[in-house]
Amino acid sequence: MRQSFGFLAILISCAFAAHVQGQDVATVGTVTASGSTVIVPFYVRDVSGTALGRDQAAGNKIQALSFRVSYSPAAAVSSVSFTRAGITAGLTPMFETSTPSGSTISYLGSFNETSNLIPFNLDQAAPGDQVLQLTFTLSGSATPGTVITLTIDTSASVTLLSNQAGSVSESTSNGRLTLVNGSITVPVPAPTVTQIAPSNGPTTGGTPVTITGTGFQTGATVAIGAVAASGVSVGSPTSITATTGAHAAGAASVVVTNTDSQSGTLTSAFTYTSVSAGSADLSISKLASPSPVSVGSTLTYTLTVTNNGPDTATGVTATDPLPAGVAYVSATSTQGSCSLNGTSVTATIGTMSSGSSVTITITTTATTAGQVANTATVSGGEADPSTTNNSATVVTNVTGHTGATADLFITKTDSPDPATVGSNLTYIIVVANAGPDSAADVGVTDVLPAGVTFLSASTSQGSWTLNGGTVSCTLGSIAKGGSANVTIVVVPTTAGQLTNTATTGGSDTDPNTADNSATATTAVETGGGAGADLTGIWKKVKRSGSNKVSGRFTAQNPGTAAARPFTVTFYYSTNQTVDGGDKLFQTSTVTAGLAAGASGKPIKVKYTTKKSIAGKYLIAVVDAGSTVGESNETNNTVVKQIS
């Protein structure tokens, strides 16, 4: 039979029995348990019904009983005692001893009464009086799966008194006492379910959820209401991730069933909400900073929830079950409120208009060295056309602290700048160590900005990984005065300005963390493709006196494609070519570029010399080198003679 107590369940198999010609010392009744205590009852009964003429007799008594029971492993039991149930006064003290022997303890219990004897009824298979019992107190090492073996050895004997005859004593020495042994098994406990997050989702299903509790086994199944969840993954004995199925509106219980068929239930824990006619594509992104981080330092998670529309999202909730290896400090949200349930942070955001975003900041302390993976999810009351972006994971390296001091600093450059939509943009990151000690466990984290597509990454030492839009590099050790490089190649997808920040850190004390991050800002243009044609025209060129000249130059793009930003360089020359003997006197940059077929704003040009300028030349060179694939580079130089 199985009884439950606390977190343990006890299975008693046979317990133990000693057979005496016609009588048994045997288990009887119900094995009871309370806390970590297990009580095994036994008694004396008549097996044959006629032995020794004592059947159908009243007033039979047990005068003496002596036995020895051994149990193994000894560490699984903290104590054992022998008592006589139902008799509370006038008892002669019993003799009890315990003797350790390796992993086994032998326990001797005996009594010999001259009065106040223990009654028994020989003619009943199960007597009414539960007269004798062993009490086992299990220790903390009696974990699920532990088997405690019980053995009665040859010291067992029993003396019976009857109202019809004198006493009868039997023992193993005369060959008429046989032994039956048994065991106590501590099985695996049933799972418990304490929380599901988020706790609501649409009736259409598809909501990613995280279930927390205890005792989860690999291969466990999850049902939410009467519907099995999909994508069940047992991350640890305390955490399961899954996706809800379609279900009728209303509250539903969460049931986790292990492979041994034991289950745990959290009643009415998840609420299915009716889906409105609207549609809202909710997404979530997640950053960890710093990464890597040393044990004992602050680790901050930043979650961004966005409603990509097309409609308003209602009942928006973001959930972040914090992993082992970090300790919660605080949580805030730019909208709504945050709460902590166990180790899970829930942000109740509420209503979000299309295109809006909410930022959630969770502050923790890194407690254990190693890799810490943290996943956050978001859900709302409307149909979500894309659930693949409803969760985000970030992995952080948590390093130990060596006690050394190393001043790490980082620089970042971008090339080319400006960049072009559809063309490669390369970031070069250099991490250096100014000492005074060697730096250990050095890492770099680069969160790629929106508007780029990742192409490749490489490191001069160590390795790199890509998780979502974050490049994480593990560089290892950098000696004092040494450095390591990281190269990341992306492709811009939209025109505008890109801002990209990389951070570094290690396991040693850094006396100056202000230089542990570096940012590159890149202009991205749509033009610069084949078909652009940069040239220009001189206007209003006139001489003042013999040595001064002024005029206006207008850049032009008669080509079929836009030109990205370019430079016009102005020379004074005695001939019509730029050959090294000329005077560069002015430079102007057209930062906006030129659309196909367009002309720029006139550039004012002035030059003064000590000699006569009559008959000399003004030369404008439109920098075709900044325009990739220009269709005509022969007209980049525009000459005007000074009359």
C-alpha positions as CSV (number, residue, x, y, z in Angstrom):
1,M,0.0,0.0,0.0
2,R,1.2,3.6,-0.5
3,Q,0.8,6.4,2.0
4,S,1.9,10.1,1.5
5,F,3.6,12.3,4.0
6,G,5.3,15.6,3.3
7,F,7.2,15.3,0.1
8,L,7.7,11.5,0.5
9,A,5.6,8.5,-0.3
10,I,6.1,5.2,1.5
11,L,5.5,1.7,0.1
12,I,5.5,-1.1,2.5
13,S,6.2,-4.6,1.0
14,C,5.5,-7.5,3.3
15,A,7.0,-5.6,6.2
16,F,8.1,-8.6,8.3
17,A,6.6,-11.7,10.0
18,A,7.9,-14.5,12.1
19,H,6.0,-17.8,12.0
20,V,5.5,-19.8,15.2
21,Q,3.9,-23.3,15.0
22,G,0.3,-22.1,14.7
23,Q,1.0,-18.5,15.4
24,D,2.5,-15.5,13.5
25,V,4.2,-12.3,14.4
26,A,3.0,-10.5,11.3
27,T,2.2,-7.1,9.8
28,V,-1.4,-6.1,10.2
29,G,-3.6,-3.0,9.7
30,T,-2.5,0.2,8.0
31,V,1.0,1.5,7.8
32,T,0.7,5.1,8.9
33,A,2.9,8.1,8.2
34,S,3.2,11.6,9.5
35,G,6.0,14.0,8.5
36,S,9.0,11.7,8.1
37,T,7.8,9.0,10.5
38,V,6.6,5.6,9.3
39,I,4.8,3.2,11.8
40,V,4.8,-0.5,10.9
41,P,2.2,-2.5,13.1
42,F,2.4,-6.3,13.7
43,Y,0.7,-8.8,16.0
44,V,0.4,-12.5,17.0
45,R,-2.4,-14.7,15.4
46,D,-3.3,-18.3,15.0
47,V,-2.7,-19.7,11.5
48,S,-3.9,-23.3,11.8
49,G,-6.9,-22.6,13.9
50,T,-6.3,-25.7,16.0
51,A,-2.7,-25.6,17.2
52,L,-2.1,-26.2,20.9
53,G,-5.9,-26.2,21.6
54,R,-5.9,-22.5,21.9
55,D,-8.4,-21.6,19.1
56,Q,-11.8,-20.3,20.0
57,A,-10.3,-19.1,23.3
58,A,-10.7,-15.7,25.0
59,G,-8.3,-13.9,27.2
60,N,-5.1,-15.0,25.4
61,K,-2.0,-12.9,26.1
62,I,1.5,-12.2,24.8
63,Q,3.8,-12.5,27.7
64,A,7.2,-12.1,26.0
65,L,8.5,-11.2,22.6
66,S,12.1,-10.9,21.5
67,F,13.3,-10.1,18.0
68,R,16.1,-8.4,16.0
69,V,15.4,-6.4,12.9
70,S,18.2,-5.0,10.7
71,Y,17.7,-2.2,8.2
72,S,19.9,-1.0,5.4
73,P,21.1,1.6,4.3
74,A,21.5,2.8,7.8
75,A,21.8,6.4,6.8
76,A,18.2,6.4,5.5
77,V,16.8,6.0,9.0
78,S,17.6,8.5,11.7
79,S,15.9,6.5,14.6
80,V,13.7,3.5,15.3
81,S,11.6,2.5,18.4
82,F,9.4,-0.4,19.5
83,T,6.1,0.3,21.2
84,R,2.9,-1.4,22.2
85,A,-0.2,0.4,20.9
86,G,-3.2,0.7,23.2
87,I,-1.5,0.2,26.5
88,T,-0.5,3.4,28.2
89,A,0.2,2.5,31.9
90,G,1.7,-0.2,34.1
91,L,4.2,-1.5,31.5
92,T,7.5,-3.0,32.4
93,P,10.3,-1.1,30.5
94,M,11.3,-2.8,27.4
95,F,14.9,-3.5,26.3
96,E,15.9,-1.7,23.2
97,T,19.4,-1.4,21.6
98,S,20.8,-0.5,18.2
99,T,24.2,-1.7,16.8
100,P,25.8,-0.1,13.6
101,S,27.6,-2.4,11.2
102,G,28.7,-0.7,8.0
103,S,25.7,0.4,6.1
104,T,23.3,-1.7,8.3
105,I,22.0,-1.1,11.8
106,S,20.6,-4.1,13.9
107,Y,17.8,-3.2,16.3
108,L,16.9,-5.4,19.2
109,G,13.5,-5.0,20.9
110,S,12.0,-7.2,23.6
111,F,9.7,-7.3,26.6
112,N,8.6,-9.8,29.3
113,E,5.5,-9.0,31.2
114,T,4.2,-10.6,34.4
115,S,1.1,-8.5,34.5
116,N,-0.8,-6.2,32.2
117,L,-0.1,-8.6,29.4
118,I,-0.9,-7.7,25.7
119,P,-4.2,-9.3,24.5
120,F,-4.6,-11.2,21.3
121,N,-7.4,-13.3,19.7
122,L,-6.2,-16.6,18.2
123,D,-9.2,-17.4,16.0
124,Q,-9.2,-14.1,14.0
125,A,-7.1,-13.7,10.9
126,A,-7.0,-9.9,11.7
127,P,-7.4,-9.3,15.4
128,G,-9.2,-6.3,16.7
129,D,-6.3,-5.1,18.8
130,Q,-3.3,-3.5,17.0
131,V,-0.9,-4.4,19.7
132,L,2.8,-4.0,18.6
133,Q,4.5,-1.5,16.3
134,L,7.9,-0.4,15.0
135,T,8.4,3.3,14.4
136,F,11.0,4.4,11.7
137,T,12.0,8.0,11.4
138,L,13.4,8.6,7.9
139,S,16.4,10.9,7.5
140,G,17.1,13.5,4.8
141,S,19.1,10.9,2.7
142,A,15.9,8.8,2.2
143,T,15.4,10.4,-1.2
144,P,13.0,9.2,-3.9
145,G,14.0,5.8,-5.1
146,T,15.7,4.8,-1.9
147,V,14.9,1.2,-0.8
148,I,15.2,0.4,2.9
149,T,15.6,-3.4,3.4
150,L,14.3,-4.9,6.7
151,T,15.5,-8.3,7.9
152,I,14.5,-10.3,11.0
153,D,17.4,-12.5,12.2
154,T,17.4,-15.8,14.2
155,S,17.1,-14.1,17.6
156,A,13.2,-13.9,17.2
157,S,11.1,-15.8,19.7
158,V,7.6,-15.5,21.2
159,T,6.0,-16.7,24.5
160,L,2.2,-17.0,24.6
161,L,-0.1,-17.4,27.6
162,S,-3.7,-18.8,27.4
163,N,-6.7,-19.1,29.7
164,Q,-6.7,-22.8,28.8
165,A,-3.1,-23.8,29.3
166,G,0.3,-22.7,30.4
167,S,2.8,-20.7,28.4
168,V,4.2,-21.8,25.0
169,S,7.5,-20.6,23.9
170,E,8.9,-21.0,20.4
171,S,12.1,-19.8,18.7
172,T,14.2,-20.4,15.6
173,S,16.3,-22.8,17.6
174,N,13.7,-25.6,17.5
175,G,13.2,-25.2,13.8
176,R,9.5,-24.2,14.1
177,L,10.0,-20.4,13.7
178,T,10.3,-19.2,10.1
179,L,11.1,-15.6,8.9
180,V,9.6,-13.3,6.3
181,N,11.5,-10.2,5.3
182,G,10.4,-7.0,3.6
183,S,11.3,-3.5,2.6
184,I,10.3,0.2,2.6
185,T,10.6,1.9,-0.8
186,V,10.7,5.7,-1.0
187,P,9.3,6.4,-4.6
188,V,9.6,9.5,-6.7
189,P,7.1,12.1,-5.5
190,A,4.4,13.5,-7.7
191,P,5.1,16.8,-9.4
192,T,3.7,20.1,-8.1
193,V,2.6,23.0,-10.2
194,T,2.9,26.5,-8.6
195,Q,2.6,29.0,-11.5
196,I,2.0,29.4,-15.2
197,A,3.1,32.6,-17.0
198,P,1.5,34.3,-18.7
199,S,-1.7,33.3,-17.0
200,N,-4.0,34.3,-19.9
201,G,-4.2,33.9,-23.7
202,P,-6.6,33.8,-26.6
203,T,-9.0,30.9,-27.2
204,T,-7.2,30.3,-30.5
205,G,-4.2,29.0,-28.6
206,G,-0.6,29.6,-29.6
207,T,0.5,31.3,-26.4
208,P,4.0,30.4,-25.2
209,V,3.9,29.7,-21.5
210,T,6.4,28.9,-18.7
211,I,5.2,26.5,-16.0
212,T,7.1,26.4,-12.7
213,G,6.9,23.9,-9.9
214,T,8.8,20.8,-8.6
215,G,9.5,17.3,-9.6
216,F,9.1,17.7,-13.4
217,Q,10.6,14.7,-15.4
218,T,12.0,14.6,-18.9
219,G,9.1,13.4,-21.1
220,A,6.4,15.0,-19.0
221,T,3.2,16.1,-20.7
222,V,1.1,19.2,-20.1
223,A,-2.6,19.7,-20.4
224,I,-4.3,23.1,-20.0
225,G,-7.9,22.5,-19.5
226,A,-8.8,19.4,-21.6
227,V,-6.4,20.3,-24.3
228,A,-2.8,19.0,-24.5
229,A,-0.2,21.7,-24.9
230,S,2.3,21.5,-27.8
231,G,6.1,22.0,-27.8
232,V,6.5,20.8,-24.3
233,S,10.2,21.2,-23.1
234,V,11.3,20.3,-19.6
235,G,14.2,22.7,-19.0
236,S,14.7,21.6,-15.4
237,P,12.9,19.8,-12.6
238,T,11.3,23.2,-11.8
239,S,10.5,24.7,-15.2
240,I,8.6,23.6,-18.3
241,T,7.9,25.7,-21.5
242,A,5.0,24.9,-23.8
243,T,2.5,26.4,-26.1
244,T,-1.3,26.5,-25.4
245,G,-3.8,24.8,-27.7
246,A,-7.2,26.1,-28.8
247,H,-9.7,26.0,-26.0
248,A,-13.1,27.5,-25.1
249,A,-13.1,30.8,-23.2
250,G,-12.8,30.6,-19.4
251,A,-10.5,29.4,-16.6
252,A,-8.6,26.1,-17.2
253,S,-6.5,24.0,-14.9
254,V,-2.8,23.2,-15.6
255,V,-1.9,19.5,-15.3
256,V,1.7,18.2,-15.6
257,T,1.9,14.4,-15.8
258,N,5.3,12.6,-15.4
259,T,6.3,9.4,-17.2
260,D,5.5,7.4,-14.1
261,S,1.8,8.6,-14.4
262,Q,2.0,10.8,-11.3
263,S,0.6,14.3,-11.9
264,G,0.3,17.7,-10.4
265,T,-2.5,20.2,-10.9
266,L,-2.9,24.0,-10.5
267,T,-6.6,24.6,-10.5
268,S,-8.1,27.4,-12.8
269,A,-4.6,28.8,-13.3
270,F,-4.9,29.8,-17.0
271,T,-7.7,31.9,-18.5
272,Y,-8.6,31.7,-22.2
273,T,-10.0,34.9,-23.5
274,S,-12.2,35.4,-26.5
275,V,-10.4,36.7,-29.5
276,S,-11.7,40.0,-30.8
277,A,-12.0,40.8,-34.5
278,G,-8.8,42.8,-34.2
279,S,-5.3,41.6,-34.9
280,A,-2.1,42.7,-33.1
281,D,1.4,41.4,-33.8
282,L,3.1,41.6,-30.5
283,S,6.9,41.1,-30.3
284,I,9.5,41.1,-27.6
285,S,13.2,41.7,-27.6
286,K,15.7,41.3,-24.8
287,L,19.2,42.6,-23.9
288,A,21.5,41.7,-21.0
289,S,24.1,44.1,-19.7
290,P,27.0,43.8,-19.1
291,S,27.9,40.6,-20.8
292,P,30.0,38.9,-19.7
293,V,29.4,39.8,-16.0
294,S,31.3,38.6,-12.9
295,V,29.8,36.8,-9.9
296,G,28.4,39.3,-7.4
297,S,27.9,42.1,-10.0
298,T,24.7,43.6,-11.2
299,L,23.2,42.1,-14.3
300,T,20.4,44.1,-16.0
301,Y,17.8,42.7,-18.4
302,T,16.1,45.1,-20.7
303,L,12.9,43.9,-22.4
304,T,11.2,45.8,-25.2
305,V,7.6,44.9,-26.0
306,T,6.3,46.3,-29.3
307,N,2.8,46.2,-30.9
308,N,3.4,45.9,-34.7
309,G,-0.3,46.3,-35.3
310,P,-2.4,46.6,-37.3
311,D,-4.8,47.0,-34.3
312,T,-4.6,48.0,-30.7
313,A,-3.5,45.2,-28.3
314,T,-5.3,44.7,-25.0
315,G,-4.5,42.7,-21.9
316,V,-0.8,42.7,-22.8
317,T,1.4,40.8,-20.4
318,A,5.2,40.1,-20.4
319,T,6.6,37.3,-18.3
320,D,10.3,36.6,-17.5
321,P,11.0,33.5,-15.3
322,L,14.5,34.3,-13.9
323,P,16.9,31.4,-14.3
324,A,19.1,29.9,-11.7
325,G,22.3,31.8,-11.4
326,V,20.8,35.2,-10.8
327,A,19.0,36.8,-7.8
328,Y,16.1,39.3,-8.3
329,V,16.7,42.9,-7.1
330,S,14.0,45.0,-8.8
331,A,11.8,45.4,-11.9
332,T,10.1,48.5,-13.5
333,S,8.0,49.1,-16.6
334,T,7.4,52.3,-18.6
335,Q,3.7,51.3,-18.6
336,G,1.7,49.2,-16.2
337,S,3.3,47.5,-13.2
338,C,5.7,44.6,-12.4
339,S,5.3,41.9,-9.8
340,L,7.4,38.9,-8.6
341,N,5.9,35.4,-8.1
342,G,8.6,33.1,-6.8
343,T,11.4,33.8,-9.3
344,S,9.1,34.9,-12.2
345,V,8.7,38.6,-13.0
346,T,5.4,39.5,-14.6
347,A,4.8,42.9,-16.2
348,T,1.1,43.8,-16.6
349,I,1.1,46.3,-19.4
350,G,-2.5,46.5,-20.4
351,T,-3.5,48.3,-23.7
352,M,-0.9,49.1,-26.4
353,S,-1.7,51.1,-29.5
354,S,-0.4,50.0,-32.9
355,G,3.3,51.0,-33.3
356,S,3.8,51.6,-29.5
357,S,6.6,50.1,-27.4
358,V,7.0,49.5,-23.7
359,T,10.4,49.0,-21.9
360,I,10.8,46.7,-18.9
361,T,13.9,46.8,-16.8
362,I,14.8,43.9,-14.5
363,T,17.8,44.3,-12.2
364,T,19.4,41.1,-10.8
365,T,22.7,40.0,-9.2
366,A,24.8,37.3,-10.8
367,T,25.3,34.6,-8.3
368,T,26.9,31.6,-10.1
369,A,29.6,31.3,-12.7
370,G,28.6,29.8,-16.0
371,Q,26.2,30.5,-18.9
372,V,22.8,31.9,-17.9
373,A,20.0,31.7,-20.4
374,N,17.0,33.8,-19.8
375,T,13.8,33.7,-21.9
376,A,10.9,36.2,-21.8
377,T,7.5,35.9,-23.4
378,V,4.6,38.3,-24.3
379,S,0.9,37.7,-24.9
380,G,-2.3,39.7,-25.5
381,G,-6.0,39.4,-26.0
382,E,-6.1,39.7,-29.8
383,A,-5.2,37.3,-32.5
384,D,-1.4,37.4,-33.1
385,P,-0.6,36.8,-36.8
386,S,3.0,36.0,-35.9
387,T,3.8,34.1,-32.7
388,T,7.4,33.4,-33.6
389,N,8.4,36.8,-32.2
390,N,6.5,36.3,-28.9
391,S,9.6,35.1,-27.0
392,A,13.2,36.3,-26.8
393,T,16.2,34.7,-25.2
394,V,19.6,36.1,-24.2
395,V,22.6,34.1,-23.0
396,T,25.1,35.7,-20.6
397,N,28.5,34.5,-19.5
398,V,28.9,34.8,-15.7
399,T,32.5,34.6,-14.7
400,G,34.3,34.1,-11.4
401,H,36.4,36.8,-9.8
402,T,40.2,36.3,-9.8
403,G,41.2,39.3,-7.6
404,A,43.4,40.7,-10.4
405,T,43.0,44.3,-11.8
406,A,42.8,44.9,-15.6
407,D,41.7,48.1,-17.3
408,L,39.9,46.9,-20.4
409,F,39.0,49.5,-23.1
410,I,37.2,49.2,-26.4
411,T,37.1,51.0,-29.7
412,K,34.8,50.6,-32.7
413,T,35.1,51.8,-36.3
414,D,32.7,51.5,-39.3
415,S,33.5,51.2,-43.0
416,P,32.4,52.6,-45.3
417,D,30.8,55.7,-43.9
418,P,28.4,56.6,-45.5
419,A,27.2,53.2,-46.3
420,T,24.7,52.1,-49.0
421,V,21.5,50.2,-48.7
422,G,22.2,46.6,-49.9
423,S,26.0,46.9,-49.6
424,N,28.3,45.5,-46.9
425,L,29.0,47.5,-43.8
426,T,31.9,46.3,-41.6
427,Y,32.4,47.0,-37.9
428,I,35.9,46.5,-36.5
429,I,36.0,46.2,-32.7
430,V,39.3,46.3,-30.8
431,V,39.5,45.3,-27.1
432,A,42.8,46.2,-25.4
433,N,44.1,45.7,-21.8
434,A,45.9,48.6,-20.2
435,G,46.8,46.4,-17.2
436,P,48.3,46.3,-14.7
437,D,47.4,42.5,-14.7
438,S,46.4,40.1,-17.4
439,A,42.6,40.1,-18.1
440,A,40.7,36.9,-17.8
441,D,37.4,35.8,-19.3
442,V,37.2,38.8,-21.6
443,G,34.0,39.0,-23.6
444,V,32.3,41.4,-26.1
445,T,28.6,42.0,-26.7
446,D,27.3,43.9,-29.7
447,V,23.6,44.4,-30.1
448,L,23.0,45.0,-33.8
449,P,20.7,47.9,-34.6
450,A,17.5,47.7,-36.4
451,G,17.9,48.3,-40.1
452,V,20.7,45.8,-40.8
453,T,20.9,42.1,-41.7
454,F,23.7,40.1,-40.1
455,L,26.2,38.6,-42.6
456,S,29.2,37.3,-40.8
457,A,31.5,37.6,-37.7
458,S,35.1,36.7,-36.9
459,T,37.5,37.0,-33.9
460,S,41.3,37.2,-33.7
461,Q,41.0,34.8,-30.7
462,G,38.2,32.9,-28.9
463,S,34.8,32.4,-30.5
464,W,31.5,34.2,-31.2
465,T,27.8,33.3,-31.2
466,L,24.7,35.1,-32.6
467,N,21.5,35.0,-30.5
468,G,18.7,37.0,-32.1
469,G,20.3,40.3,-33.1
470,T,23.1,40.1,-30.5
471,V,26.7,39.0,-31.3
472,S,28.4,37.6,-28.2
473,C,32.2,37.0,-28.3
474,T,34.2,34.9,-25.8
475,L,37.8,36.1,-26.2
476,G,39.5,34.5,-23.2
477,S,42.6,36.1,-21.7
478,I,44.3,39.3,-22.9
479,A,47.8,40.0,-21.6
480,K,48.7,43.5,-20.3
481,G,49.3,45.6,-23.3
482,G,47.6,43.1,-25.6
483,S,44.5,43.3,-27.7
484,A,41.9,41.2,-29.6
485,N,39.8,42.1,-32.6
486,V,36.2,41.4,-33.6
487,T,35.0,41.9,-37.1
488,I,31.2,42.0,-37.8
489,V,29.8,42.4,-41.3
490,V,26.2,43.5,-41.8
491,V,24.1,44.7,-44.8
492,P,22.0,47.9,-44.2
493,T,18.4,47.5,-45.3
494,T,17.0,51.0,-44.9
495,A,18.4,54.5,-45.4
496,G,19.1,56.8,-42.4
497,Q,21.5,56.7,-39.5
498,L,22.7,53.6,-37.7
499,T,24.0,53.7,-34.1
500,N,25.8,50.5,-32.9
501,T,27.3,50.1,-29.5
502,A,29.6,47.3,-28.3
503,T,30.6,46.6,-24.7
504,T,33.4,44.6,-23.1
505,G,34.1,43.1,-19.7
506,G,36.0,40.4,-17.9
507,S,36.2,38.6,-14.6
508,D,38.8,40.9,-13.1
509,T,38.4,44.3,-11.4
510,D,38.3,47.1,-13.9
511,P,39.4,50.4,-12.4
512,N,37.8,52.4,-15.3
513,T,34.6,51.1,-16.7
514,A,33.8,54.3,-18.6
515,D,35.8,53.1,-21.6
516,N,34.1,49.6,-21.7
517,S,31.7,50.6,-24.4
518,A,32.2,52.2,-27.9
519,T,29.6,53.4,-30.4
520,A,29.8,53.9,-34.2
521,T,27.3,56.0,-36.0
522,T,26.9,55.4,-39.7
523,A,25.0,57.3,-42.4
524,V,23.2,55.0,-44.8
525,E,22.2,56.3,-48.2
526,T,20.0,54.8,-50.9
527,G,22.0,56.1,-53.9
528,G,25.5,55.5,-55.2
529,G,24.6,52.8,-57.7
530,A,25.5,52.4,-61.4
531,G,24.0,55.2,-63.5
532,A,25.1,58.2,-61.4
533,D,27.0,60.8,-63.4
534,L,28.7,63.6,-61.4
535,T,29.8,66.8,-63.3
536,G,29.0,70.5,-63.0
537,I,28.9,74.0,-64.6
538,W,30.8,77.3,-63.9
539,K,28.7,80.5,-63.8
540,K,29.4,84.2,-63.2
541,V,33.2,83.9,-63.2
542,K,34.7,87.4,-63.2
543,R,38.1,89.0,-62.3
544,S,38.5,91.9,-59.9
545,G,41.6,93.8,-60.7
546,S,44.6,91.8,-61.8
547,N,44.8,89.2,-59.0
548,K,41.3,88.4,-57.7
549,V,38.7,86.1,-59.2
550,S,35.2,84.9,-58.0
551,G,32.4,82.8,-59.4
552,R,29.8,80.1,-58.7
553,F,30.0,76.4,-59.4
554,T,26.9,74.1,-59.6
555,A,27.3,70.3,-59.3
556,Q,25.0,68.3,-61.5
557,N,24.0,64.6,-61.9
558,P,22.6,64.0,-65.4
559,G,22.8,60.3,-64.7
560,T,20.0,57.8,-64.2
561,A,20.7,56.9,-60.5
562,A,21.1,59.0,-57.4
563,A,24.6,59.9,-56.2
564,R,25.5,59.7,-52.5
565,P,27.4,62.5,-50.7
566,F,30.5,63.7,-52.5
567,T,33.2,66.4,-52.4
568,V,34.1,69.2,-54.9
569,T,37.7,70.3,-54.8
570,F,38.7,73.7,-56.4
571,Y,42.1,74.4,-58.0
572,Y,43.8,77.5,-59.5
573,S,46.0,76.4,-62.4
574,T,48.1,77.8,-65.3
575,N,46.8,75.1,-67.6
576,Q,43.7,73.0,-68.0
577,T,44.8,70.0,-66.0
578,V,45.5,69.1,-62.4
579,D,49.1,68.0,-62.6
580,G,50.6,68.7,-59.2
581,G,51.7,72.2,-59.8
582,D,48.3,73.7,-59.1
583,K,47.0,75.5,-56.0
584,L,44.1,73.8,-54.1
585,F,42.3,76.7,-52.5
586,Q,38.8,75.5,-51.6
587,T,36.9,72.3,-50.8
588,S,33.1,71.9,-50.5
589,T,31.1,68.8,-49.5
590,V,27.6,68.0,-50.8
591,T,26.3,66.0,-47.9
592,A,22.9,65.3,-49.3
593,G,24.1,63.8,-52.5
594,L,22.2,64.4,-55.7
595,A,19.1,62.7,-57.1
596,A,19.2,61.5,-60.8
597,G,18.8,64.5,-63.1
598,A,19.2,67.0,-60.3
599,S,21.5,70.0,-59.8
600,G,22.9,71.1,-56.5
601,K,23.0,74.5,-54.9
602,P,25.6,77.0,-56.3
603,I,28.9,77.0,-54.5
604,K,30.6,80.4,-54.1
605,V,34.2,80.4,-55.1
606,K,36.9,83.1,-54.4
607,Y,40.6,83.2,-55.0
608,T,43.3,85.9,-54.6
609,T,47.0,85.7,-55.7
610,K,49.9,88.2,-55.9
611,K,50.3,87.7,-59.7
612,S,48.1,88.5,-62.7
613,I,45.4,85.8,-63.2
614,A,44.3,86.8,-66.6
615,G,44.2,83.8,-68.9
616,K,44.7,81.3,-66.1
617,Y,42.1,78.6,-65.1
618,L,39.7,77.6,-62.3
619,I,39.3,73.8,-62.1
620,A,36.5,72.0,-60.2
621,V,37.0,68.3,-59.6
622,V,33.8,66.5,-58.5
623,D,34.9,63.5,-56.4
624,A,33.7,60.5,-58.4
625,G,35.6,58.2,-56.1
626,S,32.8,58.5,-53.6
627,T,30.2,57.2,-56.0
628,V,30.4,53.5,-56.7
629,G,29.7,52.5,-60.3
630,E,29.5,56.0,-61.7
631,S,28.5,55.6,-65.4
632,N,30.7,58.5,-66.7
633,E,33.9,59.6,-64.9
634,T,35.3,61.6,-67.9
635,N,33.3,64.7,-66.9
636,N,34.3,64.9,-63.3
637,T,36.8,67.7,-64.0
638,V,35.2,71.0,-65.1
639,V,37.6,73.8,-66.3
640,K,36.8,77.6,-66.7
641,Q,39.3,80.1,-68.1
642,I,39.6,83.4,-66.3
643,S,39.1,86.2,-68.9
